[in-house]
């Protein structure tokens, strides 16, 4: 069965964005890009909330074609263009791209159907509200959290309205430049 992997940058106090969604506090480096590249190599579906999808879709389709595109830009752009995009939204009515679909409701049923299909993993990058919805139904199989050395005090929380305890097992820890620590957790399913 396919896995859902959540990839998030998070502050030490659990926020994925500042009060207005600011992400200027996030540190990245080539080692982190390489680790994400391995995740995308093993995924053929990208899961997004509407806001993150619109942000990603405004950049990644043509990122590889831009002057000065980095190795990461080229690799991620190629993956993005090949991956099936699944967008969770109650407001988007349609998408004109062939490899993109919208899920309006029945999220748990729709996701379980996708998980049961043949294919690679499904990767959710960002999209905190959509991630919270999946967490509430215990649908996330792995959590890849890049904890940045900053305390924001307030902002967009990663964990919100979680009703049931989610047990996790630590799989790996990586140290990156700028003091970022990457944690890979596997969800323990009962």
N, C-alpha and C positions, 0 to 999 in steps of 0.2 A: 504494500500500500504506500502511496506517496505521502511525503511528510510536508507539513507547513513549517517553514522556518521564518522566524521574525528577526529582522536585523534592525537594531535601533542604536542611535547615539543618545546617551542619557547623561544628565548632570549627576553629580554625587548625591543630590537630594531628590532624584527621581523624575526630573522634568526632561521632556524631549524637545521643548521649544520654550522660548521666553514668552512673556504675556501676550505679545503680538506675533508669536510664531518665530521669533528671531532664532537663527541658528549660527550666528557669528562666533559663538563660543566653542564650536566643534573643531577638534584637531584631527587632521587626517595625514597619512604619510603613505609612501609607496608600499610598505609591508602590509598595511591595512588594505590598500587597493588590491594587492595580490591575494589576500585572504578572501576578500569579497569576490574576486574573480573566480576563485575555486567554488564559491557558493553558486555563482551564476552558471558555471560550467555544469553543475549538477541540478539545475532548475530549468524548466521550460515554461513555467507559468509565473507571472508577476501579479501579486495581489496589491491593490491600492484602494484607499479612500479617494473620493472625488478630488479633494484639494491637492493631495500628493500626485495623483494621476495627471491632473492638469499641469502641475509644475514640471513633472518628469517629461510629459509629452511635448512641452514647449521647448525642451532642450535636447533630449537624447536622440530623437529620430535623425537629426543632422549633425550631431556632435562630432562624429568621425570625419566629416567632410570639411570641418572648419580649419582655417589656417592655424598652425600651432597646436593641433589636437595632440594630446598626450597619448601614451600607450593605453592608459586607463580609459580615456575618452573613446578611443577607437574600439577597444574590446567591449566596453559597456554599451556603447551605441549599437554594435552588431548584435549583442545579446538582446537588448531592448527591442530591436526591430524584429527579431525572430520569435521572441517569447509571446505567448498568449497573455494578454492583459485582461484581468478580471477586476472590475471597478465596483466597489460598494457605494451606492448612492441612491437616495430617495428623490433627488432633484434632477439628475441627468436623465433625459428621456431616451436618447439614442446616441450612438457613436458611429461615425462613417467608416471607421477602419475595420478591415476584415478580421483581424486577429484580436479584437477587443470586444468584450461583452460586459454588460452591466447586470449586477444583481441588486434588485430593489428590496426584496423581502425573502422570507424562507431561507435565510442565510445558512443556518445549520444544515438543512437538507441539501441545499445547493453545494455547499463545501464538502459535505460527506460524499456526495455524488462525484465531485471532482477528485477527491482523494482516492476513490475506489477505481478510477480509470487508470489505464496504463499510461506511463510517462515518467518524467523526472519529478523532482521536488517542486513545491510551490514556494516562492520567496516573497515575503512582504517586507518592503523597505519603507520605514517611516509609517505614515498613516495611523497615528495613535488612536483615533476614535474607532477605526475599523479593527485595529489590533485588540482594543478593549472588548469589542463585540465578540471576536473570536476567543479571547481569553474567558469570557463569561460562559462560553459553551465548551471550554477545555479543548479547543480544536488545534491549538498551537503545539507542535511536537518538539521544537527546539527554539530556544531563545539565545540569540547572539547579541549581547549588550556591550557596547563600547562606552565605558564609563569615563567621562571627561573630568579633569581635575578642576571643577568649578561648582560652586553652590549658587544657584540662581535665586532661591528664596520663594519664587512664585513663577508660574508659567503654565505650560501644558503638561499635565502629568502623564506618565506612561501607564501607571496602574490606577484605575479609577473604576468605582462601582463593581469591584470584583466581589462576588457574593460567597464563593466557595474557595477554600484553600487550594492552591496549585502547588503540588510537591515537585521539586526539581532535583536533578542530580547534576553536579558539576562534571563536565566532560573535559574542558580545557581552559587554560588561562594564558593570555598573551600580553606582553608589554609592548607598547608602541611609543614612538617619539611623542614628546609633549606631555608625557605623564598619563596617557590614555591606557586603560587596562581593558582588554577584551575578555569577556566571560562567555563561554558556550555552555548552556544548560540543556539537558534533555528533560522533558516533562515526563513524570511518572504517571502512567495511565492506570486507573484501577479497573 
